[in-house]
Structure formats: C-alpha cells, structure tokens
C-alpha cells in the first residue's frame, strides 16, 4: 500500500480548496474522501437569489494563488459568464453560483474520492504513519473497506447543525406525534418548505443570516399562515462590514486571539458573533420594506418579531381543533418574564457546532484536547502531538472569526501545505493589517505572535 503525503477527510469548500491548491504541486500526493456521492454546499438553504456574504475573491484558491486555474473568475470564463458577472457590478456571487463553481472545480480534480465513509484513523507505529479506513458500498449491496496510508491527515468534516435542548426535545416529540408540524434546523429548510407553509403557523427561532433568509422567504405568503420570528439577540443586528473591523480576519488578529487564555477566548468569541453571524444590512432593510408594503392601506400581516427572547422549554400537545401543536415557553431577558407561544411548525436557525469526530477515537491519546474535550488547536492548525493531524474550520474557539471565513481558507491551506511540504508552495502573508491588536511587545503572556511554519520567502512552485 502506497503512502499519501496527505489524506483529507470530508470535502467541503475548505478541503476542496486544499485539494485544488495541492493539485499542481509535484511533491504532494494527496487524496480526499467524502461519504457523499457528489459535492453539495448547504442544499437546504439554496434560496433563489441568495448571495454569499463575501466577495468573489474569497473563492477556493485566489487569496493563495491568483493565477490558479481553479479560481472563480476562471470558472466564469470557462462557462461564458465572465462578462455578465462584470456587467452585474456586484462582488457577491449567488449562493447557487458558488455551489456550481465548487462542483466545477471538483469535476476537474482527480484526487477526490466520493462515496467513502471514513470510519477510523489509526496510527501505524512501525511506519510512523496514519492509516485511514473508509467504507464503500459495493455494486452487490455489500460494504467493502479501503485503507489509505498517510503522512498527514486533514480534517475537513465541517460543523453539524445544532439544536438547543428544548428544540431538540421538541423535534424528537414531533417525530413521534402523527400529524405534528415539522421542527427542523435551517439546514433542512427547502425540503420542508411546503410542509411548513401548509402547517398554518410557523415560528423561526434564532438570529443571523439564515434566520432572516427563512423569515423573508416565508414572509411573502404570510397570511395564508401565521409567521413569527423569535431571537434571543437583543436586536436584529447587522453584520459588521467596516474595513478596520474586517481586519480582524487577518493573521495578526488570529495570532492575538490564539494567545489569549482559553476562558477569555470563549468570552471574546461570544461577543464577536455579530462580526460573522449578523444579518446583511440589505436583507434587514428588505424585510422592513416588505412588512411596510404588505401592511400598507391598513392591511394586516399575521406576524410578530420578538428580540431578547429565548426559548427555555417546549412541548407538543393537542390544539383546540384536535390536531397537535407546539408550545414554546419564551423568556424575555430584560423583563425576566415568561409566556407561552403556540405554533404548528418551528424552523431553528440555531447555528452549527464542531466536535472531535468519533473516527479519531483510535488515536485519541495522540490528540491535543482542552479541559472541555475540544481540540486544542495549535497556531498552525494541528490537533495532534506530532503536528500531522490538521483541522479546517474546527478551530473557532482557538482562532476566532477566521475559522469559518471563506476568504481566510486559502491562507490557512497555505499554512497547512507549508507544514506538509516543509516549504512555502504559496506565500504565507504574515502582516496585512494597518492596526495592531493587543499592546506593543507581544501577546498578553509576554510572548510573541506565532511564526508561520516555513521561513519567509518568495513562493516557489
């Protein structure tokens, strides 16, 4: 069995970008595995007309290699869409367009292996290499196993939808109650949209762009059903787009954040959610304008927007008409009071969470974990004691706002490739911000920001 320089587990945008950047490198033999049959990016939220929230430069490769044949502009040129995109005069691609672009890149990479469910990562002590085991469905309906030897492993499994306990229990109850309306995460919105509309009353729970997009998508037909939006955020806050704030998606700020004490990182991370979990200002205005238009001339729309309000309990019980309905106990933070809110369906825009995948259990003794059982990710994105298991978008608690940022993905992949190759195939910028984070003289513990894993030099290919 031959040994790969890197085996990637999961093929989302970040590992797909790593595959694209590794493709032209003669000294990197890579393979990437995913249990899906093809690339799909947030299919449950592929709403008509929705755009991604970062400019087109935040594609899979451009911020590492503007000359890459896998850039978004190369995709537009190849598909005859470059001039229409130019005339459109918007930096923000359609969400469906970004998904199509990623599929276009995936179709051009020989290193991707679909239909492979990775079940274990083990360490081969005799060779000091990792062995990745994947299950593959055979044509006869049976399951066979494939084994891949690797010097480095890169986790690109992404994050999973998260429901707070009251809504998780409600979803389980609804699944066992005949006739109960859907209780879903926004990740599953589109397949359930018709059932939501037919339920008679929908409540959107959560804040951020996904909650706003679902509310806006349903709002046009509200009247045929009731529509409410509940968020524990103090207000429906917009995403922060000012340029000095955007500098926080920089190597320097990541150095600063990584150097903070873990408990302080957790606190700062919660306070920074509006930097990347807020709502597009244009969408907020569009929701208001739609409400204004639909209520003009005294018309009524059966909808309520509640901020600073949290779902603290939930249950399903019979309604007056005999059918089941969901009862949410809502607590207003400022007033300290609770009320019960009745609805027939719930859409939870309650975010995603990262964890330590079970497939790493055989090498758990080699993992870097904090006192809460999370990855204790090093500055250069390693999660193992030997620095050869890496994570992409599993480090929000250690690296801050850059973890989920599409535009920072190529920079992180450049760092990982430098670790794998011992050189800088793509130049790793160390300073890009005009401002300084923290105080002169280094990090709060008196240290200095972590250096990139390869010496400063011009990129070589």
JOFEN-V18290 format. One record per residue. RES is the residue in one letter. PHI is phi as a letter, one per 20 degrees, with the letter a starting at -180 (NA if undefined). PSI is psi in radians with two decimals (999 if undefined). Layout:
# JOFEN-V18290
res=RES phi=PHI psi=PSI
res=RES phi=PHI psi=PSI
This chain:
# JOFEN-V18290
res=X phi=NA psi=2.14
res=X phi=f psi=2.74
res=X phi=d psi=2.24
res=X phi=e psi=2.60
res=X phi=f psi=-0.64
res=X phi=b psi=2.38
res=X phi=d psi=2.10
res=X phi=e psi=2.38
res=X phi=d psi=2.02
res=X phi=n psi=2.38
res=X phi=c psi=1.34
res=X phi=e psi=-2.95
res=X phi=g psi=-0.64
res=X phi=f psi=-0.80
res=X phi=f psi=-0.52
res=X phi=f psi=-0.70
res=X phi=f psi=-0.69
res=X phi=f psi=-0.71
res=X phi=f psi=-0.72
res=X phi=f psi=-0.70
res=X phi=f psi=-0.53
res=X phi=f psi=-0.42
res=X phi=g psi=-0.79
res=X phi=e psi=0.00
res=X phi=e psi=2.06
res=X phi=f psi=-0.44
res=X phi=e psi=0.29
res=X phi=c psi=1.97
res=X phi=d psi=1.92
res=X phi=c psi=2.66
res=X phi=b psi=2.52
res=X phi=c psi=2.33
res=X phi=d psi=2.45
res=X phi=b psi=2.51
res=X phi=f psi=-0.32
res=X phi=f psi=2.86
res=X phi=e psi=-0.30
res=X phi=a psi=2.97
res=X phi=f psi=2.29
res=X phi=b psi=2.27
res=X phi=d psi=1.94
res=X phi=l psi=0.99
res=X phi=f psi=-0.48
res=X phi=f psi=-0.19
res=X phi=c psi=0.48
res=X phi=e psi=1.17
res=X phi=f psi=2.51
res=X phi=g psi=2.19
res=X phi=n psi=-0.13
res=X phi=f psi=2.47
res=X phi=d psi=2.80
res=X phi=f psi=2.84
res=X phi=e psi=0.23
res=X phi=c psi=2.71
res=X phi=f psi=2.87
res=X phi=f psi=-0.39
res=X phi=f psi=-0.36
res=X phi=e psi=0.85
res=X phi=e psi=-2.80
res=X phi=f psi=-0.43
res=X phi=c psi=-0.45
res=X phi=g psi=-0.72
res=X phi=f psi=-0.22
res=X phi=d psi=-0.70
res=X phi=b psi=1.63
res=X phi=f psi=-0.27
res=X phi=e psi=0.04
res=X phi=f psi=2.43
res=X phi=f psi=-0.04
res=X phi=d psi=0.35
res=X phi=f psi=2.85
res=X phi=f psi=-0.66
res=X phi=f psi=-0.65
res=X phi=f psi=-0.67
res=X phi=f psi=-0.80
res=X phi=f psi=-0.74
res=X phi=f psi=-0.77
res=X phi=f psi=-0.50
res=X phi=d psi=0.13
res=X phi=m psi=0.44
res=X phi=d psi=0.08
res=X phi=f psi=-0.83
res=X phi=f psi=-0.73
res=X phi=g psi=-0.65
res=X phi=f psi=-0.68
res=X phi=f psi=-0.80
res=X phi=f psi=-0.55
res=X phi=f psi=-0.52
res=X phi=l psi=0.83
res=X phi=c psi=2.33
res=X phi=f psi=-0.20
res=X phi=d psi=1.89
res=X phi=f psi=2.69
res=X phi=f psi=2.59
res=X phi=f psi=-0.76
res=X phi=f psi=-0.57
res=X phi=f psi=-0.68
res=X phi=f psi=-0.70
res=X phi=f psi=-0.75
res=X phi=f psi=-0.70
res=X phi=f psi=-0.82
res=X phi=f psi=-0.67
res=X phi=f psi=-0.67
res=X phi=f psi=-0.76
res=X phi=f psi=-0.82
res=X phi=g psi=-0.66
res=X phi=f psi=-0.28
res=X phi=d psi=0.12
res=X phi=d psi=2.19
res=X phi=e psi=-0.11
res=X phi=e psi=-0.01
res=X phi=e psi=2.38
res=X phi=c psi=1.94
res=X phi=e psi=2.86
res=X phi=m psi=0.42
res=X phi=d psi=1.96
res=X phi=e psi=1.93
res=X phi=f psi=2.22
res=X phi=d psi=-0.29
res=X phi=a psi=2.54
res=X phi=c psi=2.14
res=X phi=c psi=2.83
res=X phi=d psi=2.19
res=X phi=e psi=1.76
res=X phi=f psi=-0.60
res=X phi=f psi=-0.61
res=X phi=d psi=-0.11
res=X phi=l psi=0.87
res=X phi=c psi=2.90
res=X phi=d psi=2.58
res=X phi=d psi=2.08
res=X phi=d psi=2.15
res=X phi=d psi=2.26
res=X phi=c psi=2.52
res=X phi=e psi=2.42
res=X phi=c psi=2.30
res=X phi=f psi=2.25
res=X phi=e psi=2.91
res=X phi=f psi=-0.43
res=X phi=e psi=0.11
res=X phi=n psi=-0.13
res=X phi=e psi=3.05
res=X phi=d psi=2.22
res=X phi=d psi=2.83
res=X phi=d psi=2.43
res=X phi=d psi=2.51
res=X phi=c psi=2.34
res=X phi=c psi=2.16
res=X phi=e psi=2.37
res=X phi=b psi=2.45
res=X phi=e psi=-0.63
res=X phi=c psi=2.58
res=X phi=c psi=2.31
res=X phi=d psi=2.08
res=X phi=e psi=2.04
res=X phi=c psi=0.70
res=X phi=f psi=-0.18
res=X phi=m psi=-2.87
res=X phi=d psi=2.85
res=X phi=d psi=2.62
res=X phi=g psi=2.47
res=X phi=c psi=2.25
res=X phi=d psi=2.31
res=X phi=f psi=2.73
res=X phi=g psi=-0.80
res=X phi=g psi=-0.69
res=X phi=f psi=-0.52
res=X phi=f psi=-0.77
res=X phi=f psi=-0.65
res=X phi=f psi=-0.70
res=X phi=f psi=-0.72
res=X phi=f psi=-0.74
res=X phi=f psi=-0.74
res=X phi=f psi=-0.62
res=X phi=f psi=-0.40
res=X phi=e psi=-0.05
res=X phi=d psi=1.94
res=X phi=g psi=2.32
res=X phi=n psi=-0.07
res=X phi=f psi=2.50
res=X phi=f psi=2.81
res=X phi=f psi=2.52
res=X phi=c psi=1.82
res=X phi=c psi=2.84
res=X phi=e psi=2.70
res=X phi=g psi=-0.41
res=X phi=g psi=-0.42
res=X phi=d psi=0.41
res=X phi=f psi=-0.97
res=X phi=g psi=-0.77
res=X phi=f psi=-0.36
res=X phi=d psi=0.07
res=X phi=g psi=-0.78
res=X phi=f psi=-0.72
res=X phi=f psi=-0.62
res=X phi=f psi=-0.83
res=X phi=f psi=-0.62
res=X phi=f psi=-0.18
res=X phi=f psi=-0.49
res=X phi=o psi=-0.44
res=X phi=b psi=2.17
res=X phi=c psi=2.36
res=X phi=d psi=2.16
res=X phi=e psi=2.23
res=X phi=d psi=2.18
res=X phi=p psi=3.04
res=X phi=c psi=3.14
res=X phi=n psi=-3.11
res=X phi=f psi=-0.74
res=X phi=f psi=-0.76
res=X phi=f psi=-0.77
res=X phi=f psi=-0.70
res=X phi=f psi=-0.71
res=X phi=f psi=-0.77
res=X phi=f psi=-0.78
res=X phi=f psi=-0.65
res=X phi=f psi=-0.64
res=X phi=e psi=-0.37
res=X phi=f psi=-0.63
res=X phi=f psi=-0.52
res=X phi=d psi=-0.01
res=X phi=f psi=2.36
res=X phi=p psi=-0.78
res=X phi=f psi=-0.32
res=X phi=b psi=2.86
res=X phi=e psi=2.51
res=X phi=c psi=2.16
res=X phi=c psi=2.72
res=X phi=c psi=2.15
res=X phi=c psi=2.22
res=X phi=c psi=2.45
res=X phi=e psi=-0.14
res=X phi=f psi=2.53
res=X phi=f psi=-0.41
res=X phi=b psi=2.98
res=X phi=e psi=1.46
res=X phi=e psi=2.52
res=X phi=e psi=2.73
res=X phi=f psi=2.49
res=X phi=e psi=2.09
res=X phi=d psi=0.01
res=X phi=f psi=2.61
res=X phi=f psi=-0.70
res=X phi=f psi=-0.53
res=X phi=f psi=-0.66
res=X phi=f psi=-0.35
res=X phi=f psi=-0.18
res=X phi=f psi=-0.26
res=X phi=e psi=1.12
res=X phi=c psi=2.77
res=X phi=g psi=-0.68
res=X phi=f psi=-0.77
res=X phi=f psi=-0.61
res=X phi=f psi=-0.71
res=X phi=g psi=-0.84
res=X phi=f psi=-0.85
res=X phi=f psi=-0.75
res=X phi=f psi=-0.49
res=X phi=e psi=-0.12
res=X phi=f psi=2.75
res=X phi=f psi=2.55
res=X phi=g psi=-0.75
res=X phi=f psi=-0.56
res=X phi=f psi=-0.65
res=X phi=g psi=-0.74
res=X phi=f psi=-0.74
res=X phi=f psi=-0.85
res=X phi=f psi=-0.70
res=X phi=g psi=-0.72
res=X phi=f psi=-0.66
res=X phi=f psi=-0.31
res=X phi=e psi=0.19
res=X phi=f psi=-0.52
res=X phi=f psi=-0.19
res=X phi=f psi=-0.48
res=X phi=b psi=-0.01
res=X phi=c psi=0.25
res=X phi=e psi=-3.04
res=X phi=d psi=2.48
res=X phi=g psi=2.29
res=X phi=g psi=-0.65
res=X phi=f psi=-0.66
res=X phi=f psi=-0.71
res=X phi=g psi=-0.80
res=X phi=f psi=-0.67
res=X phi=f psi=-0.69
res=X phi=f psi=-0.79
res=X phi=f psi=-0.80
res=X phi=f psi=-0.62
res=X phi=f psi=-0.75
res=X phi=f psi=-0.72
res=X phi=f psi=-0.81
res=X phi=f psi=-0.73
res=X phi=f psi=-0.35
res=X phi=d psi=0.13
res=X phi=f psi=2.67
res=X phi=m psi=0.52
res=X phi=n psi=0.08
res=X phi=f psi=2.68
res=X phi=d psi=2.47
res=X phi=d psi=2.18
res=X phi=f psi=1.44
res=X phi=b psi=2.61
res=X phi=c psi=2.43
res=X phi=d psi=2.12
res=X phi=d psi=2.11
res=X phi=d psi=2.92
res=X phi=l psi=0.55
res=X phi=c psi=2.24
res=X phi=d psi=2.49
res=X phi=e psi=1.99
res=X phi=d psi=-0.24
res=X phi=a psi=2.79
res=X phi=b psi=2.60
res=X phi=b psi=2.89
res=X phi=d psi=2.32
res=X phi=b psi=2.90
res=X phi=f psi=2.47
res=X phi=e psi=3.08
res=X phi=f psi=-0.53
res=X phi=e psi=0.09
res=X phi=n psi=-0.34
res=X phi=e psi=2.85
res=X phi=f psi=2.54
res=X phi=c psi=2.77
res=X phi=e psi=2.38
res=X phi=d psi=2.00
res=X phi=d psi=2.25
res=X phi=e psi=2.05
res=X phi=d psi=2.34
res=X phi=d psi=2.18
res=X phi=e psi=2.14
res=X phi=f psi=-0.80
res=X phi=f psi=-0.71
res=X phi=e psi=-0.41
res=X phi=m psi=0.38
res=X phi=d psi=2.73
res=X phi=c psi=2.63
res=X phi=c psi=2.86
res=X phi=d psi=2.36
res=X phi=c psi=2.21
res=X phi=d psi=2.38
res=X phi=b psi=2.85
res=X phi=d psi=-0.31
res=X phi=b psi=2.69
res=X phi=c psi=2.34
res=X phi=d psi=2.07
res=X phi=e psi=2.01
res=X phi=d psi=1.13
res=X phi=d psi=0.36
res=X phi=n psi=-3.01
res=X phi=c psi=2.72
res=X phi=c psi=2.65
res=X phi=d psi=2.63
res=X phi=b psi=-3.08
res=X phi=e psi=1.98
res=X phi=f psi=2.50
res=X phi=f psi=-0.48
res=X phi=f psi=-0.25
res=X phi=e psi=0.04
res=X phi=g psi=-0.67
res=X phi=f psi=-0.34
res=X phi=d psi=0.43
res=X phi=g psi=-0.61
res=X phi=f psi=-0.17
res=X phi=d psi=-0.04
res=X phi=e psi=2.62
res=X phi=e psi=1.97
res=X phi=c psi=2.54
res=X phi=e psi=-3.08
res=X phi=f psi=-0.07
res=X phi=d psi=0.16
res=X phi=n psi=0.19
res=X phi=e psi=2.84
res=X phi=g psi=2.29
res=X phi=e psi=1.43
res=X phi=f psi=2.27
res=X phi=f psi=2.92
res=X phi=g psi=-0.56
res=X phi=e psi=0.47
res=X phi=m psi=0.43
res=X phi=e psi=2.60
res=X phi=c psi=0.26
res=X phi=c psi=2.78
res=X phi=f psi=-0.46
res=X phi=e psi=0.02
res=X phi=m psi=0.34
res=X phi=d psi=0.05
res=X phi=d psi=2.18
res=X phi=d psi=2.74
res=X phi=c psi=2.50
res=X phi=d psi=2.09
res=X phi=m psi=0.55
res=X phi=c psi=0.33
res=X phi=c psi=0.43
res=X phi=g psi=-0.63
res=X phi=f psi=-0.28
res=X phi=d psi=-0.43
res=X phi=d psi=-0.16
res=X phi=n psi=-2.57
res=X phi=f psi=-0.27
res=X phi=f psi=-0.32
res=X phi=g psi=-0.90
res=X phi=e psi=0.01
res=X phi=f psi=2.11
res=X phi=f psi=-0.66
res=X phi=f psi=-0.41
res=X phi=e psi=-0.19
res=X phi=g psi=-0.81
res=X phi=f psi=-0.61
res=X phi=f psi=-0.84
res=X phi=f psi=-0.73
res=X phi=f psi=-0.57
res=X phi=f psi=-0.69
res=X phi=f psi=-0.78
res=X phi=f psi=-0.74
res=X phi=f psi=-0.56
res=X phi=f psi=-0.66
res=X phi=f psi=-0.70
res=X phi=f psi=-0.70
res=X phi=e psi=-0.33
res=X phi=m psi=0.21
res=X phi=b psi=-3.12
res=X phi=d psi=1.58
res=X phi=f psi=-0.56
res=X phi=c psi=2.28
res=X phi=g psi=2.30
res=X phi=e psi=1.88
res=X phi=f psi=2.36
res=X phi=d psi=-0.49
res=X phi=c psi=2.17
res=X phi=c psi=-0.18
res=X phi=e psi=2.55
res=X phi=f psi=-0.55
res=X phi=e psi=2.87
res=X phi=d psi=2.36
res=X phi=e psi=2.44
res=X phi=m psi=-2.66
res=X phi=d psi=2.72
res=X phi=g psi=2.46
res=X phi=o psi=-0.03
res=X phi=p psi=-2.83
res=X phi=e psi=2.93
res=X phi=g psi=-0.48
res=X phi=e psi=0.11
res=X phi=n psi=-0.09
res=X phi=e psi=-2.99
res=X phi=c psi=2.73
res=X phi=g psi=2.52
res=X phi=f psi=2.37
res=X phi=f psi=2.73
res=X phi=f psi=2.79
res=X phi=f psi=-0.11
res=X phi=c psi=2.72
res=X phi=f psi=2.62
res=X phi=f psi=2.12
res=X phi=a psi=2.86
res=X phi=f psi=2.53
res=X phi=f psi=2.50
res=X phi=c psi=2.64
res=X phi=c psi=999
